[in-house]
Amino acid sequence: MKRVTLPGGASMPALGLGTWRLGETQAARRAEVAALRTAIGLGYRLFDTAEMYGEGGAESVLGEALRAAFAAGDVTRDEIFVVSKVYPHNASRQGTIAACDRSRARLGLDRLDLYLLHWPGSHPLAGTVDAFEALCAQGCIAHWGVSNFDLDAMRALQRADRAARCATNQVWYSASQRGVEFELLPWLRARGMPLMAYSPIDQAALAASDALEAIGRRIGATAAQVALAWVLRGEGVVAIPKAVRTAHLRDNLAAAELKLDATALAAIDAAFAPPRRAAPLAMI
Ligand SMILES: NC(=O)c1ccc[n+]([C@@H]2O[C@H](COP(=O)([O-])OP(=O)(O)OC[C@H]3O[C@@H](n4cnc5c(N)ncnc54)[C@H](OP(=O)(O)O)[C@@H]3O)[C@@H](O)[C@H]2O)c1
């Protein structure tokens, strides 16, 4: 699995697993823990979650799966990279620290590998960043970053002299949502800051794309695999598709090794045109 380097030199796998919609009902919990154990068994090492998902439920399900996997010796803590996010309404200086404590408890982890502000909110960013830095100093998180920040928000972070230690910006990036290619992705790349691509298969919609299916037929891949390989084609991009079905988990991991040829890339450009001008950041 290709790895993507963070500012400062640490790295994370280029493909991980999303957890939105997990932990929402008790009835699904067993199957969800089993799906996460399967994912770990297949080789997933990067997990993306948030206090928002199932109001802590997704973190709790992931925590249960990780504890079981550690106990069974399937994987060690240091092999796993866990990302979580603070709600903007919790992101005051004190609130961020308290939210992180709750997330770590639900995950059963002393340390989160990466902790993100989920989207820009009304608490002053300086307080959130101070809390992130304090959490780093205490060893509660290894890195911090942001999510759903457009270029103006990234520039504001930089002007406040706060961007230097920001590890990533997690945004919607998929074949149909290419707006970030115009300015934001080059800006991040120039600073060695990875972009984490959420909803890389448009919440399953791209798995049914005729254009991607046609490309997949020619190269022996599914439409979803083409969508993922496309997101991962360049440097400095991490994709975090969510899946619970074993076939999806397998296909998505394999897509990280799939290389698209020039014909495939041209067909994708024809179906989903690259951006020609700046546009508001897409958000789910
Ligand atoms: N920072 C943010 O604001 C933000 C926003 C949205 C998402 N995220 C993160 O990004 C993750 C991924 O985004 P997402 O969950 O919105 O959407 P997604 O990953 O684009 O799509 C997930 C959906 O696609 C299906 N799927 C997965 N692999 C497939 C395959 N190979 N073939 C066909 N269908 C497949 C899944 O089905 P099954 O589950 O049934 O297998 C699920 O219904 C989230 O889970 C979350 O961790 C972050």
The ligand as an SDF file (V2000), in Angstrom:
LIG
                    3D

 48 52  0  0  0  0  0  0  0  0999 V2000
  -15.0390   15.3970    6.8910 N   0  0  0  0  0  0  0  0  0  0  0  0
  -16.2800   15.3330    6.4610 C   0  0  0  0  0  0  0  0  0  0  0  0
  -17.0440   16.3090    6.5220 O   0  0  0  0  0  0  0  0  0  0  0  0
  -16.7820   14.0610    5.8500 C   0  0  0  0  0  0  0  0  0  0  0  0
  -17.9720   14.0460    5.0970 C   0  0  0  0  0  0  0  0  0  0  0  0
  -18.3800   12.8440    4.5370 C   0  0  0  0  0  0  0  0  0  0  0  0
  -17.6360   11.6910    4.7430 C   0  0  0  0  0  0  0  0  0  0  0  0
  -16.5060   11.7080    5.5150 N   0  0  0  0  0  0  0  0  0  0  0  0
  -15.7050   10.4890    5.7590 C   0  0  0  0  0  0  0  0  0  0  0  0
  -15.4460    9.8650    4.5100 O   0  0  0  0  0  0  0  0  0  0  0  0
  -15.9460    8.5370    4.5310 C   0  0  0  0  0  0  0  0  0  0  0  0
  -16.3880    8.1010    3.1470 C   0  0  0  0  0  0  0  0  0  0  0  0
  -17.4320    8.9090    2.6540 O   0  0  0  0  0  0  0  0  0  0  0  0
  -18.9650    8.4300    2.6000 P   0  0  0  0  0  0  0  0  0  0  0  0
  -19.2190    7.4010    3.6070 O   0  0  0  0  0  0  0  0  0  0  0  0
  -19.7700    9.6980    2.6400 O   0  0  0  0  0  0  0  0  0  0  0  0
  -19.1580    7.8640    1.1270 O   0  0  0  0  0  0  0  0  0  0  0  0
  -18.3560    6.8680    0.1450 P   0  0  0  0  0  0  0  0  0  0  0  0
  -17.2030    6.2620    0.8090 O   0  0  0  0  0  0  0  0  0  0  0  0
  -18.1420    7.6340   -1.1250 O   0  0  0  0  0  0  0  0  0  0  0  0
  -19.4800    5.7670   -0.1550 O   0  0  0  0  0  0  0  0  0  0  0  0
  -19.8960    4.8300    0.7920 C   0  0  0  0  0  0  0  0  0  0  0  0
  -21.0070    3.9870    0.1650 C   0  0  0  0  0  0  0  0  0  0  0  0
  -20.4840    3.3190   -0.9900 O   0  0  0  0  0  0  0  0  0  0  0  0
  -20.6830    1.9290   -0.8750 C   0  0  0  0  0  0  0  0  0  0  0  0
  -19.4890    1.2620   -1.4210 N   0  0  0  0  0  0  0  0  0  0  0  0
  -18.2730    1.2190   -0.8570 C   0  0  0  0  0  0  0  0  0  0  0  0
  -17.4130    0.5380   -1.6330 N   0  0  0  0  0  0  0  0  0  0  0  0
  -18.1190    0.1390   -2.7170 C   0  0  0  0  0  0  0  0  0  0  0  0
  -17.7760   -0.6220   -3.8630 C   0  0  0  0  0  0  0  0  0  0  0  0
  -16.5560   -1.1010   -4.0450 N   0  0  0  0  0  0  0  0  0  0  0  0
  -18.7560   -0.8650   -4.7940 N   0  0  0  0  0  0  0  0  0  0  0  0
  -20.0030   -0.3760   -4.6080 C   0  0  0  0  0  0  0  0  0  0  0  0
  -20.3800    0.3630   -3.5380 N   0  0  0  0  0  0  0  0  0  0  0  0
  -19.4440    0.6020   -2.5920 C   0  0  0  0  0  0  0  0  0  0  0  0
  -20.8330    1.6330    0.6080 C   0  0  0  0  0  0  0  0  0  0  0  0
  -21.6020    0.4490    0.7680 O   0  0  0  0  0  0  0  0  0  0  0  0
  -21.4830   -0.5730    2.0200 P   0  0  0  0  0  0  0  0  0  0  0  0
  -21.1940    0.2550    3.2260 O   0  0  0  0  0  0  0  0  0  0  0  0
  -22.8250   -1.2120    2.0290 O   0  0  0  0  0  0  0  0  0  0  0  0
  -20.3970   -1.5680    1.7450 O   0  0  0  0  0  0  0  0  0  0  0  0
  -21.5600    2.8950    1.0630 C   0  0  0  0  0  0  0  0  0  0  0  0
  -22.9370    2.8020    0.7870 O   0  0  0  0  0  0  0  0  0  0  0  0
  -17.0640    8.5990    5.5810 C   0  0  0  0  0  0  0  0  0  0  0  0
  -17.5020    7.3260    6.0020 O   0  0  0  0  0  0  0  0  0  0  0  0
  -16.4130    9.4450    6.6290 C   0  0  0  0  0  0  0  0  0  0  0  0
  -15.5020    8.6800    7.3850 O   0  0  0  0  0  0  0  0  0  0  0  0
  -16.0520   12.8820    6.0490 C   0  0  0  0  0  0  0  0  0  0  0  0
  1  2  1  0
  2  3  2  0
  2  4  1  0
  4  5  1  0
  4 48  2  0
  5  6  2  0
  6  7  1  0
  7  8  2  0
  8  9  1  0
  8 48  1  0
  9 10  1  0
  9 46  1  0
 10 11  1  0
 11 12  1  0
 11 44  1  0
 12 13  1  0
 13 14  1  0
 14 15  2  0
 14 16  1  0
 14 17  1  0
 17 18  1  0
 18 19  2  0
 18 20  1  0
 18 21  1  0
 21 22  1  0
 22 23  1  0
 23 24  1  0
 23 42  1  0
 24 25  1  0
 25 26  1  0
 25 36  1  0
 26 27  1  0
 26 35  1  0
 27 28  2  0
 28 29  1  0
 29 30  1  0
 29 35  2  0
 30 31  1  0
 30 32  2  0
 32 33  1  0
 33 34  2  0
 34 35  1  0
 36 37  1  0
 36 42  1  0
 37 38  1  0
 38 39  2  0
 38 40  1  0
 38 41  1  0
 42 43  1  0
 44 45  1  0
 44 46  1  0
 46 47  1  0
M  CHG  2   8   1  16  -1
M  END
$$$$
